[in-house]
């Protein structure tokens, strides 16, 4: 009787105790020499047997179909098959008499009804182990995501921590990713220009691959950067550190949604537009660029929409000087300044009290949202909501909650920003 050796080790093998291919072949050769089996060929491959389609396995069966061998020696039945299709092929070839013998160092088999029955059980156990292991892995991933920990590769700007099993911020890439969001939020950049920007600034993805246009779009649409995680169309709250504010992320989504739509022509940004009217006719003031003396200058003029006007052009530099001179005339005296500063101090105290009250209101809103999420989960568990409906409602609440959390943090960490200063001419300036 002629035998072929078959060894297999999956590259993603879940059972760490399975021997390597070299170890399996060594054991099988030793076993064959001891039993004096005639070995005519060896087949081995590094591929999972959970699904059909193994090249080495197909070559071995074809080799046997041609009558070049009529027996198989393998380390364990699960090396041959862990799915019902491949297991059925082996049993069918035994029924047809093409395979007359199956040998395993730790299992007994003879081509008898009892032997086929036991082989069926062995293949069934292998498939059960594979299916059960898959479910356990999925269950573990779901629990990890519920705990706020991302179960896969970290997105660009983050790193997988092998010690804590968590996600850490990539100190080198994170500022560049944040800058990418900021650039896109202005509406002045496209995904193509940002891909070029990433190349120019040496921002690369996982495995050091260049950032493509599709990568840029995926980054800009990934809520992971705000502290949330999208897993199988469902949003979860993460424990990792956010890279961008929720407000900035939402602004980027708004810009992206408007891409490709008809937009009004963009106007130039002129500093003094909308602040004044023509002194002679009362028409609005417009602005334009003009070239001269080797440069480009900004000029303001009357729109003359009511007819002819004698007012001439004025440069932005001269207009700025006129505005400054006018403001100098209305600057406050030292006594008035003291009164205004005292009033501002009073307003600051009141504003901070109002901010604290607002923070308490927002926290109450967060508690309400937590209750809504719990009720939503109960409805889903009671089969009152479909998976799609549950995910859609949950995602909306989680997104709104993240926005509130950001507002509360902004109030508690920075409070109300007040800047009081005097300009060189003694005029009071306040930024709130």
C-alpha positions as CSV (number, residue, x, y, z in Angstrom):
1,X,0.0,0.0,0.0
2,X,1.3,3.4,-1.0
3,X,0.9,6.4,1.4
4,X,1.2,10.2,1.1
5,X,2.1,12.4,4.1
6,X,0.0,15.5,4.7
7,X,0.9,18.3,7.2
8,X,-0.8,21.6,7.8
9,X,-0.3,24.6,10.1
10,X,-2.5,27.6,9.8
11,X,-0.8,31.0,9.7
12,X,-3.5,32.3,12.0
13,X,-3.7,29.1,14.0
14,X,-5.8,29.6,17.2
15,X,-4.5,26.4,18.8
16,X,-1.0,27.4,19.9
17,X,-0.2,23.8,20.8
18,X,-0.4,22.5,17.2
19,X,3.0,21.3,16.0
20,X,4.8,23.2,13.2
21,X,4.8,21.7,9.7
22,X,8.5,20.7,10.2
23,X,7.7,19.0,13.5
24,X,4.6,17.2,12.0
25,X,6.7,15.9,9.1
26,X,9.4,14.7,11.4
27,X,6.9,12.9,13.6
28,X,5.1,11.3,10.6
29,X,8.4,10.1,9.0
30,X,9.4,8.6,12.3
31,X,6.0,6.9,12.7
32,X,6.1,5.7,9.1
33,X,9.6,4.2,9.5
34,X,8.5,2.4,12.6
35,X,5.4,0.9,11.0
36,X,7.2,0.3,7.7
37,X,4.8,2.3,5.5
38,X,5.7,3.0,1.9
39,X,5.8,6.8,1.5
40,X,5.5,8.0,-2.2
41,X,4.9,11.7,-1.7
42,X,4.5,14.5,0.9
43,X,2.1,17.4,0.8
44,X,2.1,20.4,3.2
45,X,0.8,23.9,3.4
46,X,0.3,26.8,5.7
47,X,-3.4,27.6,5.4
48,X,-6.5,27.4,7.6
49,X,-8.9,24.4,7.1
50,X,-11.9,26.3,8.4
51,X,-13.0,26.9,4.8
52,X,-12.6,24.8,1.6
53,X,-10.1,25.8,-1.1
54,X,-6.7,24.5,0.1
55,X,-4.3,24.1,-2.9
56,X,-2.1,21.4,-1.2
57,X,-5.1,19.4,0.0
58,X,-6.6,19.5,-3.6
59,X,-3.3,18.3,-5.1
60,X,-3.1,15.4,-2.6
61,X,-6.7,14.2,-3.5
62,X,-5.9,14.5,-7.2
63,X,-2.7,12.5,-6.7
64,X,-4.8,9.8,-5.0
65,X,-7.5,10.0,-7.7
66,X,-4.8,9.2,-10.3
67,X,-4.1,5.9,-8.4
68,X,-0.6,7.0,-7.4
69,X,-1.4,6.3,-3.7
70,X,-4.2,4.8,-1.7
71,X,-3.5,5.9,1.8
72,X,-2.9,9.1,3.8
73,X,-0.8,9.6,6.9
74,X,-1.4,12.8,8.9
75,X,-0.9,14.0,12.5
76,X,-4.5,14.4,13.4
77,X,-7.9,14.3,11.6
78,X,-8.3,18.0,12.1
79,X,-5.1,18.5,9.9
80,X,-7.1,17.1,7.0
81,X,-10.4,18.9,7.5
82,X,-12.1,21.4,9.8
83,X,-15.1,21.9,7.5
84,X,-17.8,19.6,6.3
85,X,-17.0,19.9,2.6
86,X,-13.4,18.7,2.9
87,X,-14.4,16.1,5.4
88,X,-17.1,14.8,3.1
89,X,-14.5,14.5,0.2
90,X,-12.3,12.3,2.4
91,X,-15.2,10.0,3.4
92,X,-16.6,9.8,-0.1
93,X,-13.2,8.7,-1.4
94,X,-13.1,6.1,1.3
95,X,-16.5,4.9,0.2
96,X,-15.3,4.7,-3.4
97,X,-12.3,2.7,-2.4
98,X,-9.8,5.3,-3.6
99,X,-8.6,5.8,0.0
100,X,-8.0,2.4,1.6
101,X,-6.2,3.5,4.7
102,X,-5.9,6.6,6.9
103,X,-3.2,6.6,9.5
104,X,-2.8,8.9,12.5
105,X,-0.1,8.5,15.2
106,X,-2.8,9.2,17.9
107,X,-6.0,7.9,16.3
108,X,-7.1,4.6,14.9
109,X,-9.0,4.2,11.6
110,X,-10.0,1.3,9.4
111,X,-12.2,1.5,6.3
112,X,-15.1,-0.3,8.0
113,X,-18.6,1.1,8.9
114,X,-17.3,1.6,12.5
115,X,-14.1,3.3,11.2
116,X,-16.1,5.6,9.0
117,X,-18.4,6.4,11.8
118,X,-15.5,7.3,14.1
119,X,-13.9,9.4,11.3
120,X,-17.2,11.3,10.9
121,X,-17.1,12.0,14.6
122,X,-13.5,13.2,14.5
123,X,-14.2,15.5,11.6
124,X,-17.4,16.7,13.3
125,X,-15.5,17.4,16.5
126,X,-12.9,19.4,14.5
127,X,-15.6,21.5,12.9
128,X,-17.4,22.0,16.2
129,X,-14.1,23.2,17.8
130,X,-13.5,25.6,14.9
131,X,-17.1,27.0,15.0
132,X,-17.1,27.3,18.7
133,X,-13.7,29.0,18.7
134,X,-14.9,31.5,16.1
135,X,-17.9,32.4,18.3
136,X,-15.8,32.7,21.4
137,X,-13.4,35.1,19.5
138,X,-16.4,37.2,18.3
139,X,-17.8,37.3,21.8
140,X,-14.5,38.5,23.1
141,X,-14.3,41.2,20.5
142,X,-17.8,42.4,21.3
143,X,-17.0,42.5,25.0
144,X,-13.8,44.4,24.4
145,X,-15.6,47.0,22.3
146,X,-18.3,47.4,25.1
147,X,-15.5,48.1,27.5
148,X,-14.3,51.0,25.3
149,X,-11.2,49.3,23.9
150,X,-10.7,49.0,20.2
151,X,-10.1,45.3,19.3
152,X,-8.2,45.9,16.0
153,X,-5.4,47.8,14.4
154,X,-5.2,51.4,15.7
155,X,-6.0,54.1,13.1
156,X,-3.3,56.5,11.8
157,X,-2.3,58.7,14.7
158,X,-2.6,56.0,17.3
159,X,-0.5,52.9,18.3
160,X,-1.4,49.5,19.6
161,X,0.1,49.0,23.1
162,X,1.1,45.4,23.4
163,X,1.5,45.6,27.1
164,X,-1.8,47.2,28.1
165,X,-3.7,45.9,25.1
166,X,-5.0,49.4,24.7
167,X,-4.6,52.3,22.2
168,X,-2.0,55.0,22.7
169,X,-1.5,58.3,20.9
170,X,1.2,58.3,18.3
171,X,3.2,61.5,19.4
172,X,4.7,61.9,15.9
173,X,1.7,61.3,13.7
174,X,-1.1,62.7,15.9
175,X,-0.3,66.4,15.3
176,X,-0.3,65.8,11.6
177,X,-3.6,64.0,11.7
178,X,-5.1,66.8,13.7
179,X,-3.8,69.4,11.3
180,X,-5.4,67.4,8.4
181,X,-8.8,67.9,10.1
182,X,-8.2,71.6,10.6
183,X,-7.2,72.1,7.0
184,X,-10.2,70.2,5.7
185,X,-12.6,72.1,8.0
186,X,-11.8,75.4,6.2
187,X,-13.4,74.1,3.0
188,X,-10.3,75.2,1.1
189,X,-8.8,71.7,0.9
190,X,-9.9,68.6,-1.0
191,X,-9.1,65.0,-0.2
192,X,-6.7,64.9,-3.1
193,X,-4.8,68.0,-1.9
194,X,-4.7,66.5,1.6
195,X,-3.3,63.3,0.3
196,X,-0.5,65.3,-1.4
197,X,-0.1,67.2,1.9
198,X,0.4,64.0,3.8
199,X,3.0,62.9,1.3
200,X,4.9,66.2,1.6
201,X,4.7,66.1,5.4
202,X,5.8,62.4,5.6
203,X,2.5,61.2,7.2
204,X,2.2,57.5,6.4
205,X,-0.4,54.9,7.4
206,X,-0.1,51.5,8.9
207,X,2.8,49.3,7.6
208,X,4.4,52.6,6.5
209,X,2.1,52.8,3.4
210,X,1.5,56.1,1.7
211,X,-1.8,57.9,2.5
212,X,-4.1,57.6,-0.5
213,X,-7.2,59.8,-1.3
214,X,-9.5,57.0,0.1
215,X,-7.4,56.8,3.2
216,X,-7.8,60.6,3.8
217,X,-11.6,60.2,3.4
218,X,-11.6,57.3,5.8
219,X,-9.6,59.3,8.4
220,X,-11.9,62.3,8.1
221,X,-15.0,60.1,8.6
222,X,-13.7,58.0,11.4
223,X,-15.3,59.0,14.8
224,X,-12.5,57.2,16.5
225,X,-10.6,60.5,16.5
226,X,-13.2,62.1,18.7
227,X,-13.1,59.3,21.3
228,X,-15.9,57.2,19.8
229,X,-15.7,53.9,18.0
230,X,-17.7,52.6,15.0
231,X,-18.0,48.8,15.1
232,X,-20.3,47.0,12.7
233,X,-22.4,50.1,12.1
234,X,-22.8,50.7,15.8
235,X,-21.1,53.5,17.8
236,X,-19.5,52.9,21.2
237,X,-17.7,55.2,23.6
238,X,-14.0,54.6,23.8
239,X,-11.5,54.9,26.6
240,X,-8.7,56.2,24.3
241,X,-7.6,59.9,24.1
242,X,-9.4,61.9,21.4
243,X,-7.3,63.7,18.8
244,X,-9.8,66.2,17.6
245,X,-12.8,68.0,19.1
246,X,-16.3,66.7,18.3
247,X,-17.1,70.2,17.0
248,X,-14.2,70.1,14.5
249,X,-15.1,66.6,13.4
250,X,-18.8,67.6,12.8
251,X,-17.6,70.6,10.8
252,X,-15.5,68.3,8.6
253,X,-18.6,66.1,8.0
254,X,-20.6,69.2,7.0
255,X,-17.9,70.3,4.6
256,X,-17.7,66.7,3.1
257,X,-21.5,66.6,2.7
258,X,-21.4,69.8,0.6
259,X,-18.7,68.5,-1.7
260,X,-20.0,68.1,-5.2
261,X,-23.0,70.3,-4.6
262,X,-23.5,73.6,-6.3
263,X,-22.1,76.3,-4.0
264,X,-22.2,80.1,-4.4
265,X,-19.2,81.8,-5.8
266,X,-16.7,82.5,-3.0
267,X,-16.0,86.2,-2.3
268,X,-12.7,87.6,-1.4
269,X,-12.2,88.3,2.3
270,X,-11.7,92.1,2.8
271,X,-11.2,93.4,6.3
272,X,-13.5,96.5,6.2
273,X,-16.4,95.3,4.1
274,X,-19.8,95.8,5.7
275,X,-18.6,98.3,8.3
276,X,-19.3,101.6,6.6
277,X,-21.3,103.5,4.0
278,X,-20.3,106.1,1.5
279,X,-20.4,109.6,3.2
280,X,-21.7,111.3,0.0
281,X,-24.5,109.1,-1.3
282,X,-25.0,106.5,1.4
283,X,-24.3,103.5,-0.8
284,X,-22.3,100.5,0.4
285,X,-18.6,100.3,0.1
286,X,-17.0,97.6,-2.0
287,X,-13.4,96.5,-2.4
288,X,-11.1,95.2,-5.1
289,X,-7.5,94.3,-5.8
290,X,-5.2,96.3,-8.1
291,X,-1.7,95.8,-9.4
292,X,0.9,98.5,-9.3
293,X,4.5,99.2,-8.4
294,X,5.3,95.5,-8.5
295,X,2.7,94.5,-6.0
296,X,-1.0,93.8,-5.4
297,X,-2.9,96.4,-3.4
298,X,-6.4,96.5,-1.9
299,X,-8.7,99.5,-2.6
300,X,-12.1,100.5,-1.3
301,X,-14.7,102.6,-3.2
302,X,-18.4,103.5,-3.4
303,X,-20.6,101.0,-5.3
304,X,-22.4,104.0,-7.0
305,X,-25.6,102.0,-7.1
306,X,-27.6,105.2,-6.8
307,X,-25.9,107.1,-9.6
308,X,-22.8,109.1,-10.0
309,X,-20.6,109.7,-6.9
310,X,-17.7,112.0,-6.6
311,X,-15.9,110.0,-3.9
312,X,-12.6,108.5,-5.1
313,X,-10.8,105.2,-4.4
314,X,-8.9,104.9,-1.1
315,X,-6.2,102.3,-0.3
316,X,-6.7,99.9,2.6
317,X,-3.6,101.3,4.3
318,X,-5.1,104.9,4.3
319,X,-8.5,103.6,5.4
320,X,-7.0,101.7,8.3
321,X,-5.2,105.0,9.4
322,X,-8.5,106.8,9.2
323,X,-10.3,104.2,11.3
324,X,-7.5,104.2,13.9
325,X,-7.6,108.1,14.1
326,X,-11.4,107.9,14.6
327,X,-11.1,105.3,17.4
328,X,-8.5,107.5,19.1
329,X,-11.0,110.2,19.5
330,X,-13.5,108.0,21.3
331,X,-11.0,106.3,23.7
332,X,-12.0,106.4,27.4
333,X,-10.4,108.5,30.0
334,X,-8.6,106.8,33.0
335,X,-11.6,107.5,35.3
336,X,-14.1,106.0,32.8
337,X,-11.7,103.1,32.2
338,X,-11.8,102.3,35.9
339,X,-15.6,102.3,36.0
340,X,-15.8,100.1,32.9
341,X,-13.3,97.6,34.4
342,X,-15.3,97.4,37.6
343,X,-18.4,96.7,35.6
344,X,-16.5,94.0,33.6
345,X,-15.4,92.4,36.8
346,X,-19.0,92.2,38.0
347,X,-20.0,90.8,34.6
348,X,-17.2,88.2,34.8
349,X,-18.4,86.9,38.1
350,X,-21.9,86.7,36.8
351,X,-20.8,85.0,33.6
352,X,-18.9,82.3,35.5
353,X,-21.9,81.6,37.7
354,X,-24.0,81.3,34.6
355,X,-21.4,78.9,33.1
356,X,-21.4,76.7,36.2
357,X,-25.2,76.6,36.0
358,X,-25.0,75.7,32.4
359,X,-22.5,72.9,33.2
360,X,-24.9,71.5,35.8
361,X,-27.7,71.6,33.2
362,X,-25.5,69.8,30.7
363,X,-24.6,67.1,33.3
364,X,-28.3,66.5,33.9
365,X,-28.7,66.1,30.2
366,X,-25.9,63.5,30.2
367,X,-27.6,61.5,32.9
368,X,-30.8,61.6,30.9
369,X,-29.0,60.3,27.8
370,X,-27.5,57.4,29.9
371,X,-31.1,56.5,30.9
372,X,-32.2,56.7,27.3
373,X,-29.4,54.3,26.3
374,X,-30.4,51.9,29.0
375,X,-34.0,52.0,27.9
376,X,-33.0,51.6,24.3
377,X,-31.0,48.5,25.1
378,X,-33.9,47.0,27.1
379,X,-36.2,47.5,24.1
380,X,-33.7,45.9,21.8
381,X,-33.3,42.9,24.1
382,X,-37.0,42.6,24.3
383,X,-37.1,42.4,20.4
384,X,-39.1,45.6,20.3
385,X,-36.4,47.1,18.0
386,X,-34.5,45.6,15.1
387,X,-30.7,45.7,15.0
388,X,-30.8,48.4,12.4
389,X,-33.2,50.6,14.4
390,X,-31.3,50.0,17.6
391,X,-28.0,51.0,16.0
392,X,-29.4,54.1,14.4
393,X,-31.1,55.4,17.6
394,X,-28.1,54.5,19.7
395,X,-25.6,56.2,17.4
396,X,-27.6,59.4,17.4
397,X,-27.7,59.5,21.3
398,X,-24.0,58.6,21.6
399,X,-23.0,61.4,19.1
400,X,-25.1,64.0,21.0
401,X,-23.7,62.8,24.3
402,X,-20.1,63.2,23.0
403,X,-21.0,66.8,22.1
404,X,-22.4,67.5,25.6
405,X,-19.3,65.9,27.2
406,X,-17.1,68.2,25.2
407,X,-19.1,71.3,26.2
408,X,-18.9,70.4,29.9
409,X,-15.2,69.8,29.7
410,X,-14.7,73.1,27.9
411,X,-16.6,74.9,30.7
412,X,-14.9,73.2,33.6
413,X,-11.4,73.3,32.2
414,X,-11.3,76.7,30.7
415,X,-14.3,78.4,32.2
416,X,-15.1,81.8,30.7
417,X,-12.2,83.4,28.9
418,X,-11.9,87.1,29.6
419,X,-9.1,89.3,28.3
420,X,-9.0,92.9,29.4
421,X,-6.2,95.1,28.1
422,X,-5.5,98.7,27.1
423,X,-4.3,99.6,23.6
424,X,-1.4,102.1,23.3
425,X,-3.8,105.0,23.1
426,X,-5.6,104.1,26.3
427,X,-8.7,102.7,24.7
428,X,-10.3,99.7,26.5
429,X,-10.4,96.4,24.7
430,X,-12.2,93.2,25.9
431,X,-12.4,89.7,24.4
432,X,-15.1,87.4,25.8
